[in-house]
Amino acid sequence: MTATSTPADLTITPRDIRFAKDGGDDRAWLGGDPVGTAVFNALSLTFPDGERMFMDAVRHYRPQLSGKLLAEANAFITQEAIHSREHVSLNAGLDRAHYPVDAIEGELRQRIATNRKRGPVAMLAVTIALEHFTAMMADVFLESDTLFDKAPADIRRMWQWHALEETEHKAVAYDVFMEATKDWTPRQRYAVRTRVMALITVMFSANITRFAARLLAADGMNIWQARAKVLWFLFGTPGLFRTSWKAYWDWYRPGFHPWDHDNRATLAKWSEIFAKEPIAA
């Protein structure tokens, strides 16, 4: 049985919900804000292939897992598969004749293919870093009273549902990493996870900025102005990345675990909300 710092009473629940995507093809569906809309569309474009890599990274180590962690790994894979399906559906609404969607997806697939070639440990290390980013953003999505205020109802609910499940499973890949590297020294694990996080921070921030700016440029905005506006959305106001700075820096603390930030109260609130959602047939 693997010992982890994940709360013993935590239940990871895949919710097989299909969301309508009406309004998701609007160029400013996020409350009339084209910049915020481009950022969320760029994020959505990264999810399907990225989440498939996350699933494969965890799936590779399932034979080494047992008990609660094995059950959580299975639930993680199921949740990510459903997330990927819903984002594929959302992304299908983007006008590929107008936006460089194919080029963005092609670049993402090349990057993921390169990481896959580095082997299962590298895939898992990248997964835990990116899962920390998604957990940080999930906090913002679930705790903000205004971010999705004027977004189409189903698009808003889809992002909140995704955030709920990302929060639920935020430590699964990390716990699998700890199990997969149990023969390493704490110093070796710390060196790998901090080095990978530093690299992912630069690459993920740069990719989202570039991809969102390219979407805005397709709508006629100057590319440099677009980049500046996207960076302000991420690090200024509303500060999608900036507001999570404490959770980000916690990663670099020796002995860190994702559940050091215990937000089960937020989970309970949103779990109750989505318990009322119809399950997909």
Phi and psi restraints in degrees (value plus and minus 20) as a CYANA .aco file:
   2 THR   PHI    -105.8   -65.8
   2 THR   PSI     110.3   150.3
   3 ALA   PHI    -108.6   -68.6
   3 ALA   PSI     113.3   153.3
   4 THR   PHI    -157.1  -117.1
   4 THR   PSI     152.6   192.6
   5 SER   PHI    -116.4   -76.4
   5 SER   PSI     -13.7    26.3
   6 THR   PHI     -89.4   -49.4
   6 THR   PSI     114.3   154.3
   7 PRO   PHI     -73.8   -33.8
   7 PRO   PSI     115.2   155.2
   8 ALA   PHI     -84.7   -44.7
   8 ALA   PSI     -46.2    -6.2
   9 ASP   PHI    -111.5   -71.5
   9 ASP   PSI     -14.1    25.9
  10 LEU   PHI     -96.0   -56.0
  10 LEU   PSI     112.9   152.9
  11 THR   PHI    -139.4   -99.4
  11 THR   PSI     108.0   148.0
  12 ILE   PHI    -118.4   -78.4
  12 ILE   PSI      96.7   136.7
  13 THR   PHI    -137.9   -97.9
  13 THR   PSI      85.3   125.3
  14 PRO   PHI     -84.8   -44.8
  14 PRO   PSI     108.1   148.1
  15 ARG   PHI    -133.5   -93.5
  15 ARG   PSI      85.2   125.2
  16 ASP   PHI    -103.1   -63.1
  16 ASP   PSI      62.6   102.6
  17 ILE   PHI    -134.1   -94.1
  17 ILE   PSI     114.7   154.7
  18 ARG   PHI    -125.1   -85.1
  18 ARG   PSI     107.2   147.2
  19 PHE   PHI    -125.4   -85.4
  19 PHE   PSI     119.2   159.2
  20 ALA   PHI     -87.0   -47.0
  20 ALA   PSI     129.7   169.7
  21 LYS   PHI    -134.9   -94.9
  21 LYS   PSI       2.8    42.8
  22 ASP   PHI     -77.7   -37.7
  22 ASP   PSI     107.3   147.3
  23 GLY   PHI      73.3   113.3
  23 GLY   PSI     -31.0     9.0
  24 GLY   PHI     -89.8   -49.8
  24 GLY   PSI     -34.1     5.9
  25 ASP   PHI    -112.8   -72.8
  25 ASP   PSI     -19.7    20.3
  26 ASP   PHI     -88.3   -48.3
  26 ASP   PSI     117.3   157.3
  27 ARG   PHI     -92.3   -52.3
  27 ARG   PSI     -28.7    11.3
  28 ALA   PHI    -164.3  -124.3
  28 ALA   PSI      30.4    70.4
  29 TRP   PHI     -87.1   -47.1
  29 TRP   PSI     -40.7    -0.7
  30 LEU   PHI    -104.7   -64.7
  30 LEU   PSI      56.2    96.2
  31 GLY   PHI      41.4    81.4
  31 GLY   PSI       9.6    49.6
  32 GLY   PHI      63.1   103.1
  32 GLY   PSI     -15.0    25.0
  33 ASP   PHI    -116.8   -76.8
  33 ASP   PSI      86.6   126.6
  34 PRO   PHI     -87.3   -47.3
  34 PRO   PSI     -49.9    -9.9
  35 VAL   PHI     -90.8   -50.8
  35 VAL   PSI     -70.0   -30.0
  36 GLY   PHI     -80.3   -40.3
  36 GLY   PSI     -58.9   -18.9
  37 THR   PHI     -81.4   -41.4
  37 THR   PSI     -63.9   -23.9
  38 ALA   PHI     -83.9   -43.9
  38 ALA   PSI     -58.9   -18.9
  39 VAL   PHI     -83.1   -43.1
  39 VAL   PSI     -67.3   -27.3
  40 PHE   PHI     -87.5   -47.5
  40 PHE   PSI     -55.8   -15.8
  41 ASN   PHI     -86.0   -46.0
  41 ASN   PSI     -58.7   -18.7
  42 ALA   PHI     -84.4   -44.4
  42 ALA   PSI     -63.2   -23.2
  43 LEU   PHI     -79.5   -39.5
  43 LEU   PSI     -65.4   -25.4
  44 SER   PHI     -81.8   -41.8
  44 SER   PSI     -56.1   -16.1
  45 LEU   PHI     -85.7   -45.7
  45 LEU   PSI     -47.9    -7.9
  46 THR   PHI     -98.8   -58.8
  46 THR   PSI     -39.8     0.2
  47 PHE   PHI     -92.0   -52.0
  47 PHE   PSI     -69.1   -29.1
  48 PRO   PHI     -75.6   -35.6
  48 PRO   PSI     -72.0   -32.0
  49 ASP   PHI     -93.8   -53.8
  49 ASP   PSI     -55.7   -15.7
  50 GLY   PHI     -83.6   -43.6
  50 GLY   PSI     -62.6   -22.6
  51 GLU   PHI     -90.8   -50.8
  51 GLU   PSI     -49.5    -9.5
  52 ARG   PHI     -84.6   -44.6
  52 ARG   PSI     -58.1   -18.1
  53 MET   PHI     -85.8   -45.8
  53 MET   PSI     -60.9   -20.9
  54 PHE   PHI     -78.5   -38.5
  54 PHE   PSI     -65.1   -25.1
  55 MET   PHI     -80.4   -40.4
  55 MET   PSI     -66.0   -26.0
  56 ASP   PHI     -86.3   -46.3
  56 ASP   PSI     -55.7   -15.7
  57 ALA   PHI     -83.0   -43.0
  57 ALA   PSI     -63.8   -23.8
  58 VAL   PHI     -95.5   -55.5
  58 VAL   PSI     -60.9   -20.9
  59 ARG   PHI     -77.7   -37.7
  59 ARG   PSI     -56.2   -16.2
  60 HIS   PHI     -77.8   -37.8
  60 HIS   PSI     -52.1   -12.1
  61 TYR   PHI    -118.5   -78.5
  61 TYR   PSI     -16.7    23.3
  62 ARG   PHI     -76.5   -36.5
  62 ARG   PSI     -57.1   -17.1
  63 PRO   PHI     -81.3   -41.3
  63 PRO   PSI     -38.8     1.2
  64 GLN   PHI    -111.5   -71.5
  64 GLN   PSI     -24.5    15.5
  65 LEU   PHI    -121.3   -81.3
  65 LEU   PSI     140.4   180.4
  66 SER   PHI    -173.7  -133.7
  66 SER   PSI     149.2   189.2
  67 GLY   PHI      37.5    77.5
  67 GLY   PSI    -157.8  -117.8
  68 LYS   PHI     -83.6   -43.6
  68 LYS   PSI     -58.8   -18.8
  69 LEU   PHI     -85.9   -45.9
  69 LEU   PSI     -57.7   -17.7
  70 LEU   PHI     -83.1   -43.1
  70 LEU   PSI     -63.2   -23.2
  71 ALA   PHI     -83.2   -43.2
  71 ALA   PSI     -59.8   -19.8
  72 GLU   PHI     -88.4   -48.4
  72 GLU   PSI     -57.1   -17.1
  73 ALA   PHI     -83.3   -43.3
  73 ALA   PSI     -61.0   -21.0
  74 ASN   PHI     -84.3   -44.3
  74 ASN   PSI     -61.3   -21.3
  75 ALA   PHI     -86.9   -46.9
  75 ALA   PSI     -59.2   -19.2
  76 PHE   PHI     -77.1   -37.1
  76 PHE   PSI     -68.6   -28.6
  77 ILE   PHI     -82.4   -42.4
  77 ILE   PSI     -61.5   -21.5
  78 THR   PHI     -84.9   -44.9
  78 THR   PSI     -65.6   -25.6
  79 GLN   PHI     -79.2   -39.2
  79 GLN   PSI     -66.7   -26.7
  80 GLU   PHI     -85.3   -45.3
  80 GLU   PSI     -54.4   -14.4
  81 ALA   PHI     -83.3   -43.3
  81 ALA   PSI     -61.2   -21.2
  82 ILE   PHI     -90.1   -50.1
  82 ILE   PSI     -59.6   -19.6
  83 HIS   PHI     -78.6   -38.6
  83 HIS   PSI     -65.8   -25.8
  84 SER   PHI     -79.4   -39.4
  84 SER   PSI     -64.2   -24.2
  85 ARG   PHI     -78.3   -38.3
  85 ARG   PSI     -65.9   -25.9
  86 GLU   PHI     -88.8   -48.8
  86 GLU   PSI     -55.6   -15.6
  87 HIS   PHI     -95.4   -55.4
  87 HIS   PSI     -51.4   -11.4
  88 VAL   PHI     -79.1   -39.1
  88 VAL   PSI     -64.3   -24.3
  89 SER   PHI     -84.8   -44.8
  89 SER   PSI     -62.4   -22.4
  90 LEU   PHI     -84.6   -44.6
  90 LEU   PSI     -64.8   -24.8
  91 ASN   PHI     -85.8   -45.8
  91 ASN   PSI     -46.1    -6.1
  92 ALA   PHI     -84.1   -44.1
  92 ALA   PSI     -39.8     0.2
  93 GLY   PHI     -99.3   -59.3
  93 GLY   PSI     -32.5     7.5
  94 LEU   PHI     -95.0   -55.0
  94 LEU   PSI     119.8   159.8
  95 ASP   PHI     -96.6   -56.6
  95 ASP   PSI      83.7   123.7
  96 ARG   PHI     -93.2   -53.2
  96 ARG   PSI     -36.8     3.2
  97 ALA   PHI     -99.0   -59.0
  97 ALA   PSI     -41.0    -1.0
  98 HIS   PHI    -120.5   -80.5
  98 HIS   PSI     -61.0   -21.0
  99 TYR   PHI    -124.2   -84.2
  99 TYR   PSI     129.9   169.9
 100 PRO   PHI     -99.8   -59.8
 100 PRO   PSI      31.0    71.0
 101 VAL   PHI     -84.2   -44.2
 101 VAL   PSI     -65.5   -25.5
 102 ASP   PHI     -81.7   -41.7
 102 ASP   PSI     -60.4   -20.4
 103 ALA   PHI     -86.5   -46.5
 103 ALA   PSI     -61.5   -21.5
 104 ILE   PHI     -84.4   -44.4
 104 ILE   PSI     -67.1   -27.1
 105 GLU   PHI     -83.4   -43.4
 105 GLU   PSI     -57.9   -17.9
 106 GLY   PHI     -83.5   -43.5
 106 GLY   PSI     -62.2   -22.2
 107 GLU   PHI     -83.9   -43.9
 107 GLU   PSI     -62.5   -22.5
 108 LEU   PHI     -80.9   -40.9
 108 LEU   PSI     -63.9   -23.9
 109 ARG   PHI     -85.0   -45.0
 109 ARG   PSI     -55.7   -15.7
 110 GLN   PHI     -85.1   -45.1
 110 GLN   PSI     -63.1   -23.1
 111 ARG   PHI     -84.0   -44.0
 111 ARG   PSI     -62.1   -22.1
 112 ILE   PHI     -87.8   -47.8
 112 ILE   PSI     -59.4   -19.4
 113 ALA   PHI     -81.3   -41.3
 113 ALA   PSI     -59.6   -19.6
 114 THR   PHI     -83.5   -43.5
 114 THR   PSI     -62.2   -22.2
 115 ASN   PHI     -87.3   -47.3
 115 ASN   PSI     -57.7   -17.7
 116 ARG   PHI     -79.9   -39.9
 116 ARG   PSI     -56.1   -16.1
 117 LYS   PHI     -86.8   -46.8
 117 LYS   PSI     -38.2     1.8
 118 ARG   PHI     -99.9   -59.9
 118 ARG   PSI     -27.8    12.2
 119 GLY   PHI      83.7   123.7
 119 GLY   PSI     149.2   189.2
 120 PRO   PHI     -83.5   -43.5
 120 PRO   PSI     -56.3   -16.3
 121 VAL   PHI     -86.5   -46.5
 121 VAL   PSI     -62.7   -22.7
 122 ALA   PHI     -83.0   -43.0
 122 ALA   PSI     -62.2   -22.2
 123 MET   PHI     -80.1   -40.1
 123 MET   PSI     -62.7   -22.7
 124 LEU   PHI     -89.3   -49.3
 124 LEU   PSI     -58.0   -18.0
 125 ALA   PHI     -84.0   -44.0
 125 ALA   PSI     -62.8   -22.8
 126 VAL   PHI     -84.5   -44.5
 126 VAL   PSI     -59.5   -19.5
 127 THR   PHI     -80.3   -40.3
 127 THR   PSI     -65.8   -25.8
 128 ILE   PHI     -87.2   -47.2
 128 ILE   PSI     -52.8   -12.8
 129 ALA   PHI     -88.7   -48.7
 129 ALA   PSI     -65.8   -25.8
 130 LEU   PHI     -89.6   -49.6
 130 LEU   PSI     -53.4   -13.4
 131 GLU   PHI     -84.1   -44.1
 131 GLU   PSI     -52.1   -12.1
 132 HIS   PHI     -87.7   -47.7
 132 HIS   PSI     -59.6   -19.6
 133 PHE   PHI     -82.0   -42.0
 133 PHE   PSI     -65.8   -25.8
 134 THR   PHI     -85.8   -45.8
 134 THR   PSI     -54.4   -14.4
 135 ALA   PHI     -86.5   -46.5
 135 ALA   PSI     -58.3   -18.3
 136 MET   PHI     -84.1   -44.1
 136 MET   PSI     -65.3   -25.3
 137 MET   PHI     -85.6   -45.6
 137 MET   PSI     -56.6   -16.6
 138 ALA   PHI     -78.5   -38.5
 138 ALA   PSI     -59.6   -19.6
 139 ASP   PHI     -76.4   -36.4
 139 ASP   PSI     -66.1   -26.1
 140 VAL   PHI     -82.7   -42.7
 140 VAL   PSI     -65.2   -25.2
 141 PHE   PHI     -82.1   -42.1
 141 PHE   PSI     -59.2   -19.2
 142 LEU   PHI    -103.6   -63.6
 142 LEU   PSI     -45.8    -5.8
 143 GLU   PHI    -118.9   -78.9
 143 GLU   PSI     -35.8     4.2
 144 SER   PHI     -97.6   -57.6
 144 SER   PSI     114.7   154.7
 145 ASP   PHI    -109.7   -69.7
 145 ASP   PSI     -30.7     9.3
 146 THR   PHI    -144.5  -104.5
 146 THR   PSI     -38.1     1.9
 147 LEU   PHI     -74.5   -34.5
 147 LEU   PSI     -64.9   -24.9
 148 PHE   PHI    -125.1   -85.1
 148 PHE   PSI      -2.3    37.7
 149 ASP   PHI     -66.5   -26.5
 149 ASP   PSI     -70.0   -30.0
 150 LYS   PHI    -129.8   -89.8
 150 LYS   PSI      -2.3    37.7
 151 ALA   PHI     -98.6   -58.6
 151 ALA   PSI     135.0   175.0
 152 PRO   PHI     -74.1   -34.1
 152 PRO   PSI     121.1   161.1
 153 ALA   PHI     -75.3   -35.3
 153 ALA   PSI     -66.7   -26.7
 154 ASP   PHI     -91.8   -51.8
 154 ASP   PSI     -52.5   -12.5
 155 ILE   PHI     -86.3   -46.3
 155 ILE   PSI     -63.4   -23.4
 156 ARG   PHI     -79.4   -39.4
 156 ARG   PSI     -67.4   -27.4
 157 ARG   PHI     -84.4   -44.4
 157 ARG   PSI     -55.4   -15.4
 158 MET   PHI     -84.1   -44.1
 158 MET   PSI     -65.8   -25.8
 159 TRP   PHI     -86.5   -46.5
 159 TRP   PSI     -55.5   -15.5
 160 GLN   PHI     -90.7   -50.7
 160 GLN   PSI     -59.2   -19.2
 161 TRP   PHI     -81.3   -41.3
 161 TRP   PSI     -65.2   -25.2
 162 HIS   PHI     -80.7   -40.7
 162 HIS   PSI     -62.7   -22.7
 163 ALA   PHI     -83.9   -43.9
 163 ALA   PSI     -60.5   -20.5
 164 LEU   PHI     -77.8   -37.8
 164 LEU   PSI     -68.9   -28.9
 165 GLU   PHI     -93.6   -53.6
 165 GLU   PSI     -51.6   -11.6
 166 GLU   PHI     -83.7   -43.7
 166 GLU   PSI     -56.4   -16.4
 167 THR   PHI     -88.4   -48.4
 167 THR   PSI     -63.8   -23.8
 168 GLU   PHI     -76.0   -36.0
 168 GLU   PSI     -65.1   -25.1
 169 HIS   PHI    -122.9   -82.9
 169 HIS   PSI       1.8    41.8
 170 LYS   PHI     -82.3   -42.3
 170 LYS   PSI     -41.0    -1.0
 171 ALA   PHI    -126.7   -86.7
 171 ALA   PSI     -21.7    18.3
 172 VAL   PHI     -83.4   -43.4
 172 VAL   PSI     -74.5   -34.5
 173 ALA   PHI     -81.3   -41.3
 173 ALA   PSI     -56.2   -16.2
 174 TYR   PHI     -83.3   -43.3
 174 TYR   PSI     -65.3   -25.3
 175 ASP   PHI     -85.0   -45.0
 175 ASP   PSI     -55.7   -15.7
 176 VAL   PHI     -86.1   -46.1
 176 VAL   PSI     -60.9   -20.9
 177 PHE   PHI     -79.2   -39.2
 177 PHE   PSI     -64.0   -24.0
 178 MET   PHI     -83.2   -43.2
 178 MET   PSI     -57.6   -17.6
 179 GLU   PHI     -91.3   -51.3
 179 GLU   PSI     -63.1   -23.1
 180 ALA   PHI     -85.4   -45.4
 180 ALA   PSI     -46.9    -6.9
 181 THR   PHI    -131.6   -91.6
 181 THR   PSI       6.4    46.4
 182 LYS   PHI     -83.3   -43.3
 182 LYS   PSI     -39.8     0.2
 183 ASP   PHI    -108.7   -68.7
 183 ASP   PSI     -24.6    15.4
 184 TRP   PHI     -99.6   -59.6
 184 TRP   PSI     142.5   182.5
 185 THR   PHI    -101.1   -61.1
 185 THR   PSI     135.2   175.2
 186 PRO   PHI     -74.3   -34.3
 186 PRO   PSI     -55.6   -15.6
 187 ARG   PHI     -85.3   -45.3
 187 ARG   PSI     -60.1   -20.1
 188 GLN   PHI     -83.8   -43.8
 188 GLN   PSI     -65.4   -25.4
 189 ARG   PHI     -82.0   -42.0
 189 ARG   PSI     -64.6   -24.6
 190 TYR   PHI     -81.3   -41.3
 190 TYR   PSI     -63.4   -23.4
 191 ALA   PHI     -82.3   -42.3
 191 ALA   PSI     -63.1   -23.1
 192 VAL   PHI     -87.9   -47.9
 192 VAL   PSI     -69.2   -29.2
 193 ARG   PHI     -89.5   -49.5
 193 ARG   PSI     -52.8   -12.8
 194 THR   PHI     -96.0   -56.0
 194 THR   PSI     -57.9   -17.9
 195 ARG   PHI     -84.9   -44.9
 195 ARG   PSI     -63.6   -23.6
 196 VAL   PHI     -85.9   -45.9
 196 VAL   PSI     -60.2   -20.2
 197 MET   PHI     -83.3   -43.3
 197 MET   PSI     -61.0   -21.0
 198 ALA   PHI     -80.5   -40.5
 198 ALA   PSI     -62.2   -22.2
 199 LEU   PHI     -87.2   -47.2
 199 LEU   PSI     -65.9   -25.9
 200 ILE   PHI     -83.9   -43.9
 200 ILE   PSI     -56.6   -16.6
 201 THR   PHI     -77.0   -37.0
 201 THR   PSI     -67.5   -27.5
 202 VAL   PHI     -86.2   -46.2
 202 VAL   PSI     -67.3   -27.3
 203 MET   PHI     -90.1   -50.1
 203 MET   PSI     -64.3   -24.3
 204 PHE   PHI     -86.2   -46.2
 204 PHE   PSI     -65.5   -25.5
 205 SER   PHI     -82.3   -42.3
 205 SER   PSI     -62.9   -22.9
 206 ALA   PHI     -86.6   -46.6
 206 ALA   PSI     -60.9   -20.9
 207 ASN   PHI     -85.2   -45.2
 207 ASN   PSI     -67.3   -27.3
 208 ILE   PHI     -81.8   -41.8
 208 ILE   PSI     -60.6   -20.6
 209 THR   PHI     -82.0   -42.0
 209 THR   PSI     -67.8   -27.8
 210 ARG   PHI     -85.0   -45.0
 210 ARG   PSI     -65.1   -25.1
 211 PHE   PHI     -85.4   -45.4
 211 PHE   PSI     -65.3   -25.3
 212 ALA   PHI     -83.9   -43.9
 212 ALA   PSI     -60.0   -20.0
 213 ALA   PHI     -84.5   -44.5
 213 ALA   PSI     -57.3   -17.3
 214 ARG   PHI     -86.7   -46.7
 214 ARG   PSI     -55.0   -15.0
 215 LEU   PHI     -86.1   -46.1
 215 LEU   PSI     -61.6   -21.6
 216 LEU   PHI     -87.8   -47.8
 216 LEU   PSI     -58.0   -18.0
 217 ALA   PHI     -82.9   -42.9
 217 ALA   PSI     -54.4   -14.4
 218 ALA   PHI     -83.7   -43.7
 218 ALA   PSI     -45.4    -5.4
 219 ASP   PHI    -108.7   -68.7
 219 ASP   PSI     -17.4    22.6
 220 GLY   PHI      86.5   126.5
 220 GLY   PSI     -19.6    20.4
 221 MET   PHI    -100.3   -60.3
 221 MET   PSI     121.4   161.4
 222 ASN   PHI     -77.0   -37.0
 222 ASN   PSI     114.1   154.1
 223 ILE   PHI     -81.6   -41.6
 223 ILE   PSI     -57.4   -17.4
 224 TRP   PHI     -93.9   -53.9
 224 TRP   PSI     -57.1   -17.1
 225 GLN   PHI     -84.0   -44.0
 225 GLN   PSI     -59.7   -19.7
 226 ALA   PHI     -81.6   -41.6
 226 ALA   PSI     -65.2   -25.2
 227 ARG   PHI     -81.6   -41.6
 227 ARG   PSI     -61.8   -21.8
 228 ALA   PHI     -83.3   -43.3
 228 ALA   PSI     -61.9   -21.9
 229 LYS   PHI     -88.5   -48.5
 229 LYS   PSI     -57.8   -17.8
 230 VAL   PHI     -85.8   -45.8
 230 VAL   PSI     -64.2   -24.2
 231 LEU   PHI     -80.3   -40.3
 231 LEU   PSI     -57.8   -17.8
 232 TRP   PHI     -86.4   -46.4
 232 TRP   PSI     -59.3   -19.3
 233 PHE   PHI     -82.9   -42.9
 233 PHE   PSI     -58.1   -18.1
 234 LEU   PHI     -98.5   -58.5
 234 LEU   PSI     -60.6   -20.6
 235 PHE   PHI    -138.0   -98.0
 235 PHE   PSI     -26.2    13.8
 236 GLY   PHI    -129.2   -89.2
 236 GLY   PSI    -118.7   -78.7
 237 THR   PHI    -146.2  -106.2
 237 THR   PSI     108.0   148.0
 238 PRO   PHI     -97.5   -57.5
 238 PRO   PSI     -26.2    13.8
 239 GLY   PHI      56.8    96.8
 239 GLY   PSI      35.4    75.4
 240 LEU   PHI     -74.7   -34.7
 240 LEU   PSI     -57.8   -17.8
 241 PHE   PHI    -114.4   -74.4
 241 PHE   PSI     -56.8   -16.8
 242 ARG   PHI     -81.0   -41.0
 242 ARG   PSI     -60.5   -20.5
 243 THR   PHI     -89.8   -49.8
 243 THR   PSI     -31.2     8.8
 244 SER   PHI    -122.9   -82.9
 244 SER   PSI       1.5    41.5
 245 TRP   PHI     -80.5   -40.5
 245 TRP   PSI     -58.1   -18.1
 246 LYS   PHI     -86.2   -46.2
 246 LYS   PSI     -65.3   -25.3
 247 ALA   PHI     -82.6   -42.6
 247 ALA   PSI     -55.4   -15.4
 248 TYR   PHI     -83.3   -43.3
 248 TYR   PSI     -71.5   -31.5
 249 TRP   PHI     -89.2   -49.2
 249 TRP   PSI     -43.8    -3.8
 250 ASP   PHI     -77.9   -37.9
 250 ASP   PSI     -50.0   -10.0
 251 TRP   PHI     -75.7   -35.7
 251 TRP   PSI     -52.7   -12.7
 252 TYR   PHI    -105.7   -65.7
 252 TYR   PSI     -15.3    24.7
 253 ARG   PHI    -106.6   -66.6
 253 ARG   PSI     107.3   147.3
 254 PRO   PHI     -76.1   -36.1
 254 PRO   PSI     117.8   157.8
 255 GLY   PHI      64.2   104.2
 255 GLY   PSI     -15.1    24.9
 256 PHE   PHI     -77.8   -37.8
 256 PHE   PSI     125.2   165.2
 257 HIS   PHI    -161.5  -121.5
 257 HIS   PSI     121.0   161.0
 258 PRO   PHI     -73.9   -33.9
 258 PRO   PSI     -50.0   -10.0
 259 TRP   PHI    -106.0   -66.0
 259 TRP   PSI     -11.2    28.8
 260 ASP   PHI     -80.7   -40.7
 260 ASP   PSI     -49.6    -9.6
 261 HIS   PHI    -114.0   -74.0
 261 HIS   PSI      74.2   114.2
 262 ASP   PHI    -109.4   -69.4
 262 ASP   PSI      79.8   119.8
 263 ASN   PHI    -134.5   -94.5
 263 ASN   PSI      20.9    60.9
 264 ARG   PHI     -84.2   -44.2
 264 ARG   PSI     -45.5    -5.5
 265 ALA   PHI     -85.3   -45.3
 265 ALA   PSI     -61.2   -21.2
 266 THR   PHI     -84.5   -44.5
 266 THR   PSI     -61.6   -21.6
 267 LEU   PHI     -78.4   -38.4
 267 LEU   PSI     -65.2   -25.2
 268 ALA   PHI     -80.8   -40.8
 268 ALA   PSI     -62.4   -22.4
 269 LYS   PHI     -81.2   -41.2
 269 LYS   PSI     -69.9   -29.9
 270 TRP   PHI     -96.6   -56.6
 270 TRP   PSI     -48.7    -8.7
 271 SER   PHI     -82.5   -42.5
 271 SER   PSI     -59.4   -19.4
 272 GLU   PHI     -85.5   -45.5
 272 GLU   PSI     -60.1   -20.1
 273 ILE   PHI     -82.3   -42.3
 273 ILE   PSI     -66.1   -26.1
 274 PHE   PHI    -104.8   -64.8
 274 PHE   PSI     -26.7    13.3
 275 ALA   PHI     -86.9   -46.9
 275 ALA   PSI     -39.2     0.8
 276 LYS   PHI    -109.1   -69.1
 276 LYS   PSI     -24.9    15.1
 277 GLU   PHI     -97.0   -57.0
 277 GLU   PSI     121.7   161.7
 278 PRO   PHI     -88.3   -48.3
 278 PRO   PSI     118.5   158.5
 279 ILE   PHI    -103.1   -63.1
 279 ILE   PSI     123.4   163.4
 280 ALA   PHI     -83.4   -43.4
 280 ALA   PSI     122.9   162.9
